[in-house]
Amino acid sequence: MGKYKSDRAIMNNRSRAKKWREENSDRFRKLTKEWYIKNKDRICEIERHRSRFKLYGVTKEDYEKMLIDHSYKCAICGTHQVSLDKSLSIDHNHETKEIRGLLCAGCNFLVGRVEDLGLNNIIEYFRKYNIKISKDDYRKKDY
C-alpha cells in the first residue's frame, strides 16, 4: 500500500477507535484525564498561540519577535515577563485592529478602561482631588 494510508484505511481506523472508546468509556476517560494532566502546560501554550493567531493574525514566531522587540517587558510599566503570572497581552486598536504593543494584564486593563471612560475625565478627576501619580508610584503599589 505504500507510505500513505488510503481514505478507506483512515476511516476504518477512526471507526475502530470510536468503537473502542464507546466500549471502554471509563478507561478512555481515565487515560484522557491522565494525558491532559501530563500535558496541561503544553496544551495551554498551544491554545494561547492559536488564540493569538485567530484574534490578531499573530503567529508564534511573530509573538516571539514582539517579545524580543519589547525586551520581554510591558510597554507601559516595564514589568518583565518572568515576574508576571500571565504572558504579555497584545494591545490593539479595537476599531482598526492595529497592534500597538505588549502589555501586562494590569496595564492592558488600564488602557481598556481609559479608552472606555475617556482620558479627559480621568485627568479632570485627578486634578479635582489633587491626585499626583507617577510611573514609579504605580510600580510601588500592590494592585
CORURZI-V548293 format. One record per residue. N is the residue number from 1. RES is the residue in one letter. PSI is psi in whole degrees, 0 to 359 (none if undefined). D_CENTER is the distance of its C-alpha to the mean C-alpha in whole Angstrom. Layout:
n->{N/N}
res->{RES/RES}
psi->{PSI/PSI}
d_center->{D_CENTER/D_CENTER}
//
This chain:
n->{1/2/3/4/5/6/7/8/9/10/11/12/13/14/15/16/17/18/19/20/21/22/23/24/25/26/27/28/29/30/31/32/33/34/35/36/37/38/39/40/41/42/43/44/45/46/47/48/49/50/51/52/53/54/55/56/57/58/59/60/61/62/63/64/65/66/67/68/69/70/71/72/73/74/75/76/77/78/79/80/81/82/83/84/85/86/87/88/89/90/91/92/93/94/95/96/97/98/99/100/101/102/103/104/105/106/107/108/109/110/111/112/113/114/115/116/117/118/119/120/121/122/123/124/125/126/127/128/129/130/131/132/133/134/135/136/137/138/139/140/141/142/143}
res->{M/G/K/Y/K/S/D/R/A/I/M/N/N/R/S/R/A/K/K/W/R/E/E/N/S/D/R/F/R/K/L/T/K/E/W/Y/I/K/N/K/D/R/I/C/E/I/E/R/H/R/S/R/F/K/L/Y/G/V/T/K/E/D/Y/E/K/M/L/I/D/H/S/Y/K/C/A/I/C/G/T/H/Q/V/S/L/D/K/S/L/S/I/D/H/N/H/E/T/K/E/I/R/G/L/L/C/A/G/C/N/F/L/V/G/R/V/E/D/L/G/L/N/N/I/I/E/Y/F/R/K/Y/N/I/K/I/S/K/D/D/Y/R/K/K/D/Y}
psi->{336/192/324/142/148/164/323/317/319/315/322/317/318/316/324/317/317/317/316/316/319/320/337/46/319/314/319/315/317/314/319/317/316/317/317/315/318/328/16/313/316/317/315/319/317/316/321/314/320/318/315/321/316/317/319/355/21/120/170/317/320/315/317/324/321/318/315/315/329/7/33/29/152/135/341/301/347/10/132/145/320/337/8/150/328/161/160/138/151/113/135/159/123/337/311/347/9/132/130/324/190/133/150/167/319/313/325/318/315/313/318/316/319/320/319/315/334/128/323/321/319/315/317/317/315/317/319/319/15/44/122/125/134/171/321/323/320/316/326/331/148/95/none}
d_center->{43/41/38/36/36/38/36/39/38/34/35/37/35/32/35/36/33/33/36/35/32/34/37/35/33/33/32/30/28/28/27/24/23/24/22/19/20/21/17/15/13/13/12/9/8/10/8/4/7/9/7/6/10/11/10/11/13/11/12/11/14/14/10/13/15/14/13/17/18/16/18/15/15/14/16/18/19/19/17/16/13/15/16/13/12/8/6/8/6/8/11/13/17/17/20/20/16/17/14/16/14/11/11/11/10/14/15/12/14/17/17/16/19/21/21/22/25/26/26/30/30/28/31/34/33/32/36/37/37/37/33/33/29/28/25/27/27/24/23/26/25/23/21}
//
